[in-house]
């Protein structure tokens, strides 16, 4: 009986070569690591050291992709108001490339040098598309100036925030930081409140729209805003439920100075740990100055 002959055709040869090619890089890597270990008398496992190094480097590169830098453009809406102008100054001082929007260009004259000013209106989505072009980050410090009429909360705090969120999504913004109120938020039905319920209701609707938009967000529910020097008091982050309880239990005015909230905004843009979070924010003399910077990394609850 004739023995079957082993067929080593081209296909078999290709399979063999593919196997060798897939194994060779791993084999060479292991062998070179062993040589390094023998040559330099490393006490540890060289293969693990090299692998760990490249893993850490890759992780750093991935995280740095999401961190704002001086090269990134930050668009600020409400830039000529008390809070907005303070935020613009703080971001510019920290080296950000700032586009600041104003409805009235004459109000921008003599303000922060080096800032690019554009004319626009949060109620006009086409003006936002023009002004926000090229921005990587969006900061909103808008606020209603009327109880009724075209500048009322329904059209500024809700429709304006909605338009900003829609354009932020269109341009692929990495983050949207919204300056809200410590007294707003979905934890209570604001329509039943006698004082300020109308404003708080539409501010909350704006927050909820931003959260549902898919744009990474940070919502800062600010205490009463005061124009004083920053960096002299601690800053406290907590839920709006706790904020309500705090304001009801004290006769003192609960505030945050504008330079401090500007510093918080700048810090929120420098890493992913502040993203998709909402909380109240106020100055607290009992807390160490600057300790708040670690709280973005340790606070992982999306407080109402």
Secondary structure as GFF3:
##gff-version 3
##sequence-region A 1 304
A	DSSP	alpha_helix	10	40	.	.	.	ID=ss1
A	DSSP	alpha_helix	46	64	.	.	.	ID=ss2
A	DSSP	beta_strand	73	77	.	.	.	ID=ss3
A	DSSP	alpha_helix	82	93	.	.	.	ID=ss4
A	DSSP	beta_strand	97	102	.	.	.	ID=ss5
A	DSSP	three_ten_helix	105	108	.	.	.	ID=ss6
A	DSSP	beta_strand	116	119	.	.	.	ID=ss7
A	DSSP	alpha_helix	125	131	.	.	.	ID=ss8
A	DSSP	beta_strand	137	140	.	.	.	ID=ss9
A	DSSP	alpha_helix	153	153	.	.	.	ID=ss10
A	DSSP	pi_helix	154	158	.	.	.	ID=ss11
A	DSSP	alpha_helix	159	170	.	.	.	ID=ss12
A	DSSP	beta_strand	175	181	.	.	.	ID=ss13
A	DSSP	three_ten_helix	190	192	.	.	.	ID=ss14
A	DSSP	alpha_helix	197	212	.	.	.	ID=ss15
A	DSSP	beta_strand	217	222	.	.	.	ID=ss16
A	DSSP	beta_strand	224	226	.	.	.	ID=ss17
A	DSSP	beta_strand	234	238	.	.	.	ID=ss18
A	DSSP	alpha_helix	240	248	.	.	.	ID=ss19
A	DSSP	beta_strand	255	257	.	.	.	ID=ss20
A	DSSP	alpha_helix	258	268	.	.	.	ID=ss21
A	DSSP	three_ten_helix	272	274	.	.	.	ID=ss22
A	DSSP	beta_strand	277	284	.	.	.	ID=ss23
A	DSSP	three_ten_helix	291	294	.	.	.	ID=ss24
A	DSSP	alpha_helix	295	298	.	.	.	ID=ss25
###
